[in-house]
Amino acid sequence: MAPDTPRPIVDKLNKAVAEALNRPAIRKQISDIGAQPKTSTTEELSRHIAAEIAKWQGVREKAGIPQHQWGGQAGADARHGRRSRARNAASGRSNFGPATKFQDQTNRQDRQ
């Protein structure tokens, strides 16, 4: 999920998420929106995501649905899980909260 992130940081984040998901109040909130709270290792999550991609790609191909090709800045935002800047400007929101040096660098990389 974050290929350049050092393993100790990934392990620390995974541990923090697991601890949070063990809190009854958080488990209830997640269950209340119809999701199933579940912890896993990073390797298990990677295997799960790969299996889901393969499964749904097969469904898409069997149904004859063409693969959508993302393009432009809105596509770059979508590929990286961000709302487009146009939608953010219209709603008064930002991609990461206040503008940051990281956001500026990321946005410049997307345009290259």
C-alpha positions as CSV (number, residue, x, y, z in Angstrom):
1,M,0.0,0.0,0.0
2,A,2.8,2.4,0.8
3,P,5.9,0.8,-1.0
4,D,8.5,3.3,0.1
5,T,7.4,3.4,3.8
6,P,10.0,1.9,6.1
7,R,8.8,-1.4,7.7
8,P,9.0,-0.2,11.3
9,I,6.5,2.6,10.4
10,V,4.2,0.2,8.7
11,D,4.3,-2.1,11.7
12,K,3.6,0.7,14.1
13,L,0.6,1.9,12.0
14,N,-0.7,-1.7,11.7
15,K,-0.4,-2.1,15.5
16,A,-2.2,1.2,16.2
17,V,-5.1,0.3,13.8
18,A,-5.4,-3.2,15.4
19,E,-5.5,-1.6,18.9
20,A,-8.2,0.8,17.7
21,L,-10.3,-2.0,16.1
22,N,-10.2,-3.9,19.4
23,R,-12.1,-1.0,21.1
24,P,-15.8,-1.9,21.4
25,A,-17.0,1.6,20.5
26,I,-15.0,1.7,17.3
27,R,-16.1,-1.8,16.4
28,K,-19.7,-0.8,16.9
29,Q,-19.3,2.4,14.7
30,I,-17.8,0.3,11.9
31,S,-20.5,-2.4,12.2
32,D,-23.2,0.3,12.3
33,I,-22.3,1.5,8.8
34,G,-22.4,-2.1,7.5
35,A,-18.7,-2.9,7.4
36,Q,-16.9,-5.7,9.2
37,P,-14.1,-4.6,11.4
38,K,-11.1,-6.9,10.8
39,T,-7.4,-6.8,11.5
40,S,-4.8,-8.4,9.4
41,T,-1.1,-8.3,8.6
42,T,0.1,-6.2,5.8
43,E,0.8,-9.3,3.8
44,E,-2.7,-10.6,4.3
45,L,-4.1,-7.3,3.2
46,S,-2.0,-7.3,0.1
47,R,-3.1,-10.8,-0.9
48,H,-6.8,-9.9,-0.2
49,I,-6.5,-6.8,-2.4
50,A,-4.8,-8.7,-5.2
51,A,-7.6,-11.4,-5.1
52,E,-10.3,-8.8,-5.1
53,I,-8.8,-7.0,-8.1
54,A,-8.5,-10.3,-10.0
55,K,-12.1,-11.3,-9.1
56,W,-13.7,-8.0,-10.2
57,Q,-11.5,-7.7,-13.3
58,G,-12.8,-11.1,-14.3
59,V,-16.4,-10.0,-13.7
60,R,-15.8,-6.8,-15.7
61,E,-14.2,-8.8,-18.6
62,K,-17.0,-11.4,-18.6
63,A,-19.6,-8.7,-18.7
64,G,-17.8,-7.0,-21.6
65,I,-17.3,-3.7,-19.7
66,P,-14.2,-1.8,-21.0
67,Q,-11.6,-0.8,-18.5
68,H,-11.9,2.9,-17.7
69,Q,-8.8,4.9,-18.5
70,W,-8.2,7.7,-16.1
71,G,-6.9,10.9,-17.6
72,G,-6.1,14.5,-16.7
73,Q,-5.8,15.9,-13.2
74,A,-9.2,14.5,-12.0
75,G,-7.9,11.1,-13.0
76,A,-4.7,11.6,-11.2
77,D,-6.6,12.6,-8.1
78,A,-8.9,9.6,-8.4
79,R,-6.0,7.2,-8.9
80,H,-4.4,8.5,-5.7
81,G,-7.6,8.5,-3.7
82,R,-8.0,12.3,-3.6
83,R,-11.0,14.5,-4.4
84,S,-10.3,16.6,-7.5
85,R,-9.2,20.2,-6.8
86,A,-12.2,21.5,-8.7
87,R,-14.6,19.6,-6.4
88,N,-12.6,20.8,-3.4
89,A,-12.7,24.4,-4.5
90,A,-16.5,24.2,-5.1
91,S,-17.1,22.6,-1.7
92,G,-14.5,24.6,0.3
93,R,-12.5,21.5,1.1
94,S,-8.9,20.5,0.5
95,N,-7.3,17.2,-0.4
96,F,-5.3,16.9,2.8
97,G,-6.6,19.8,5.0
98,P,-4.5,22.9,4.8
99,A,-2.1,23.1,1.9
100,T,1.2,21.5,2.7
101,K,4.6,21.2,1.1
102,F,3.8,17.5,0.5
103,Q,0.6,18.4,-1.3
104,D,2.3,20.9,-3.5
105,Q,5.0,18.4,-4.4
106,T,2.4,15.7,-5.1
107,N,0.4,18.0,-7.3
108,R,3.4,19.0,-9.3
109,Q,4.4,15.3,-9.8
110,D,0.8,14.5,-11.0
111,R,1.1,17.2,-13.7
112,Q,4.4,15.9,-15.1
